[in-house]
Amino acid sequence: MPKMIDVMNLTPSTIEMTQKAPAKPRETDEEIIERLRERFNILDDMTRAVKKGDVRAMIVSGPPGVGKSYGVEKVLSRHDVFADVAQDEKLKKYEVVKGAMSAIGLYKKLYEFSAKKNILVFDDCDSVLLDDLSLNILKAALDSSAKRTIHWNTDSRSLQSEGVPNKFEFKGGAIFITNIKFENVKSKKLRDHLEALESRCHYLDLTIDTDREKLLRIRQVTQDHNLFETNGFEFADYEKEEVIDFIDANKHMMRELSLRMVIKVAALKASMPNWRKVAQLTCMKRA
């Protein structure tokens, strides 16, 4: 006979224990790989939507070296192929911006790509996300109103000499590829700015946060996209496993868990018999 609970003698802590939801089951490797595959498929779909003009802007957040930029550029480069076939230079209107950028540089670049269906991709160009003036320009460029007008209210010889007006309408789209996880930003002032930008964009978190997820992403790319063959390595299946197993076994000591690291280790394996020893010296942190 099951034991009866004396409800009259339940303490608050006992009630909390009895009401606690069951623990969420741990994801299997196969479930994680499928989740990551789905996220990157969505990234491709969203990039196409930005290119078509159906979506104005997207923020893609994830760790370095997991293929964020590759997926976006692959989709956009296909439009270049179509533009070449159609012999229409107007279709070839996207640019990938990397590195630091000033607020006035951002203003000029937005003007250059202000036409409809033009795309600017800010790839790890976090200076535009961390500067107050740049963020205000971006908020104007991506506003939800039907007409998005950007102003530069300070006299500038640089703008005048290049024929850039002090205001213009922005009809293009933008994609931000960043390692920053917006919800982890500590500064309240910056967090408020980023939340205002996030409210104007679709925000796609690729959910690759742990070493396990990074390694499974590596395996997923190896399976789905012929990672080794694409980079010129003619390895047998067991040789591919040797490379990935080496990284997996030393994951806590690798300088980076990324697709780039796989290519580094693969290059060593392809070129020298003592590749493991060399990889320990060049790809791993000192104990």
Phi, psi and omega in degrees: 000130183295147181289132180275145178263128178279099185294336181289337185252014179288130174270163178305320180293326179291320178298318180298320180293321182286335182266351184298135181291150178297147182299140179291131180297143180291136179295141173281165177302318181297321179293320179295315179301319179293322177297314180294319178301317180295318180298318182286331172294320177296322177302316177298315181298317182292324177297317177298322181293323176293318180297322179286344182092004179286331177239134185281319187203155181215142173248128179244119183245131178182165182292164180291149171076025179249003176100018179298307183294319183302315181298316181294312183293328179297316180293315183291326181293333176298327178292330175295321178298315178298323180294322178296317180296318181281349183054046180234102182295337180294337179284338184270076184227070168215155179215142176261120181256125180235156176084189183287150178211132178281168180296317181290327175296321176296316180302314179297317183293321177296323177295318180299326183245040186273349183287160180300139180071006169283145183232134169248127177250117178263102187260106183052034177262063191288348179299328179286341179268345186251002181248131184302311184294317178298319180296322178294323176296316180295321179298323177290320182293330186248018181299154184279356180290161183296324180244123183249105182252130179253135181244146166238105192265012178244138178300137180215119177293329180299315179293317182297318183292335181260004177071027179266123182291163180276003169202150178200162177266130180259121181244002184275191179235168182215145174231127179251120177251118189218154172271352182285130171264110190305320184290348181264358180292129186276322184295123181296319181299312180292322180297321178297319178297313182294324177294324177295322177290318180299325180294341180264354185233160164279133184248115181247108174269121184284356174054048174243090189246337185248163176300322179300315180293323178296317180293323178289328173296319177301314180294323180294318179292322178299319181288313191274331191234015176050056186307315183289313181297319181300330181260016170087014180259123179261077183259147167288164183302320182292331178288323175298317180297324179299318180295310183291321179295324177298315180294319179298314182295334183246024189303327182282349181249349180295144178294334179200139172259101187202169174295326177299320179295323177301317181293322178300311182293321179298321180296323177293316180299322182287341189247347184206145182290330181264041187299327181296316180297316180294320179296325177298324183279329188252340185243356183239151176283153178290144181295000000 
